[in-house]
Amino acid sequence: SLNGLADVVSAQVADFTTFSSSDDDDAKRVDLVLASDILYDVDHARKFAEVCSRLVEKSGGQAWIADPLEGRAFGARDAFCQAVGLDVEITPFPPRHNIPEPTVLIKVQ
């Protein structure tokens, strides 16, 4: 709004656990899914992958997920990447003064 984009950009906060395959298709058209610190549980990672896959495929958009490099639920990131079924690119970011923990950006398209 402050940057004059209110008529161009819209955002919605959503809980991926509430999406179902019977939801209205028009309600799920998105250009970008953003998530962070979400891949801690293998089962939830697979559910989130299913939702991301549907949202990205319908719109031709992308999903960007920030995830700590280490120290979280073992296998959750791998479970997500395998279950999403789309192109996945993982970019590591080293620690910086404002980002003390090594992080990766997972792009899905």
C-alpha positions in Angstrom: 0.0 0.0 0.0 2.8 2.5 1.0 4.6 1.7 -2.3 1.5 2.2 -4.4 1.0 -1.4 -5.2 -2.3 -2.0 -3.5 -4.1 -2.3 -6.8 -1.4 -4.6 -8.3 -0.4 -6.9 -5.4 -2.5 -8.8 -3.0 -1.6 -11.2 -0.2 -3.3 -13.8 1.9 -2.2 -15.6 5.0 -3.2 -19.2 4.8 -2.8 -22.4 6.8 -1.8 -25.2 4.4 -3.5 -27.8 6.6 -6.9 -26.3 5.8 -6.6 -26.6 2.0 -8.5 -29.5 0.5 -8.7 -30.8 -3.1 -12.4 -29.7 -3.2 -11.6 -26.0 -2.6 -12.7 -23.6 -5.3 -10.0 -23.4 -8.0 -10.3 -19.6 -8.4 -9.6 -19.1 -4.7 -6.2 -20.8 -5.1 -4.7 -18.9 -8.1 -1.4 -17.5 -6.8 1.8 -16.2 -8.3 4.0 -16.9 -5.3 3.7 -19.1 -2.2 6.0 -17.9 0.6 6.8 -20.0 3.7 9.5 -20.1 6.3 10.5 -22.5 9.1 7.8 -24.9 8.1 9.6 -28.2 7.2 10.0 -29.7 10.7 7.8 -32.8 10.4 8.0 -35.3 7.5 4.2 -35.8 7.3 3.5 -32.0 7.4 6.2 -31.5 4.8 4.5 -34.0 2.4 1.1 -32.3 3.0 2.7 -28.9 2.4 4.3 -30.2 -0.8 0.9 -31.4 -2.1 -0.6 -27.9 -1.5 2.4 -26.1 -3.1 2.3 -28.4 -6.1 -1.4 -27.7 -6.7 -1.0 -23.9 -6.2 2.1 -23.6 -8.4 0.8 -25.8 -11.2 -2.6 -24.0 -11.4 -1.0 -20.6 -11.7 2.4 -21.2 -13.3 3.8 -19.5 -10.2 6.5 -20.4 -7.8 6.9 -21.3 -4.1 9.8 -20.0 -2.0 10.5 -21.7 1.2 13.2 -20.5 3.7 14.5 -23.4 5.8 17.4 -23.6 8.3 20.3 -25.5 6.8 20.6 -27.9 9.7 19.3 -28.9 13.1 15.6 -29.5 12.3 13.5 -32.7 11.7 15.7 -35.1 9.8 14.3 -35.9 6.4 11.5 -33.3 6.3 13.2 -31.1 3.6 13.9 -34.2 1.5 10.4 -35.4 2.0 9.0 -32.1 0.8 11.4 -32.0 -2.3 10.4 -35.5 -3.3 6.7 -35.1 -2.8 6.3 -31.8 -4.5 6.8 -33.4 -7.9 8.0 -30.1 -9.6 11.4 -28.5 -10.4 13.2 -27.7 -7.1 16.2 -25.5 -6.7 18.0 -25.2 -3.4 20.2 -22.2 -2.7 22.3 -22.0 0.5 22.8 -18.7 2.3 25.7 -18.4 4.8 25.2 -16.8 8.1 25.2 -13.0 8.2 24.9 -10.4 10.9 21.1 -10.2 10.5 20.7 -13.9 9.6 22.8 -15.8 12.2 21.7 -19.3 11.2 22.8 -20.8 7.8 19.6 -21.0 5.7 18.6 -22.4 2.4 16.0 -21.0 -0.1 13.9 -23.7 -1.7 12.4 -22.6 -5.0 9.6 -24.7 -6.6 8.3 -24.0 -10.1 
